[in-house]
Amino acid sequence: MQVFAVIPVNRLEEAKSRLSGVLSQQERAELLLCMLEDVLDALEGVVSPVVVSPTNLKKYVRRDYVLLLEEEKRGLSEAVRRGNAYALEKGAEATLFVPADVPLIRRHHVEEVLRLGERHPLIISPARKGGVGVVYRRPPDVIPEVFSKHSFCDIRRVAARLNVPLEVYDSFYLSLDIDTAEDIREFMHHGEGTRTYEFLRRLGDRWG
């Protein structure tokens, strides 16, 4: 089955603004790039990655992925919608939304979601703050894009309204995105072996 992963990435100059108290703008941009590399590592050879961003990330991350450049930032839902439309044009049977800031994701998580996707048309994983870790859709337009501060509950409501069966894939590793110093502290207990961990370790302990 042909599956495309849609990965929206913020403008580098605006990356992870909530960490501005502990990381410089340059460090926040480098952190985002490291997290993106970890996500791409997990997807490699399993799905076809499509990155949607207003930044030309090919200058910084030279990997095998399609880059859809946005002329201007239009929000998460619009970025995912554009990536999803590209996947449909290319004949994708399913798409997998993956945030760029879940560096604990591993190949086996992706494979487990895809196996579930053989039986379920819609799979979501909860994030710790009410959002979602990943969203699997088969076909890619089985439900519209639903992203907010409460995406997990909102997607469930939309799925129920449209009578689309939904499966929940619950994983701590997909629930931990990095937005705050507290998130970094939590990540450092689990992230050894990732590019993100090595980058943060080199910076020393600024968040303890």
HELIX and SHEET records of a PDB file:
HELIX    1   1 LEU A   12  GLU A   14  5                                   3    
HELIX    2   2 SER A   17  LEU A   19  5                                   3    
HELIX    3   3 GLN A   25  LEU A   43  1                                  19    
HELIX    4   4 LEU A   57  LYS A   59  5                                   3    
HELIX    5   5 LEU A   76  GLU A   89  1                                  14    
HELIX    6   6 ARG A  107  GLY A  117  1                                  11    
HELIX    7   7 SER A  151  ARG A  161  1                                  11    
HELIX    8   8 PHE A  172  SER A  175  1                                   4    
HELIX    9   9 ALA A  181  MET A  188  1                                   8    
HELIX   10  10 ARG A  195  LEU A  203  1                                   9    
SHEET    1   A 7 VAL A  66  LEU A  69  0                                        
SHEET    2   A 7 SER A  48  SER A  53  1                                        
SHEET    3   A 7 VAL A   3  PRO A   8  1                                        
SHEET    4   A 7 ALA A  94  PHE A  97  1                                        
SHEET    5   A 7 VAL A 132  ARG A 137 -1                                        
SHEET    6   A 7 LEU A 122  PRO A 126 -1                                        
SHEET    7   A 7 LEU A 166  VAL A 168  1                                        
END                                                                             
